[in-house]
Amino acid sequence: MSTMEPLLVPAPVLVELDWLASSRLGVKPFCSFLADVRAGEITIVDLLGEDYARVDELLTRYADLQLGFVDSAVLAVVERLGERKLATLDRRHFATVRPRHADSIELVPVG
């Protein structure tokens, strides 16, 4: 049994990940990511209807922060799944936004 935690990626992140990887490194890293998805090493989490309602709430509540759809969707999925950790490079948004299910979320890598 693996001691690694499962890696879950909310579906809206895929477009950003593709753009970031392709614009900086070419297509090969994103294709490697997709291979990991196919191999079951990474799980893509689709949004549910309740997630879209939460995204709407977050976009309205944090309008001044310009949180955006993808970050709001990530937080909605994190809340729905009861996750306490979030892998992100976007510390500005995720250090500010307060989740429903916890006082805060541990952001990794630690900055």
Secondary structure, DSSP 8 states (H G I E B T S, - for coil): ---S--EEEETTHHHHHHHHHHHHH-SHHHHHHHHHHHTTSEEEE---HHHHHHHHHHHHHTGGGT--HHHHHHHHHHHHHT--EEE-S-HHHHTTS--SSSS--EEES--
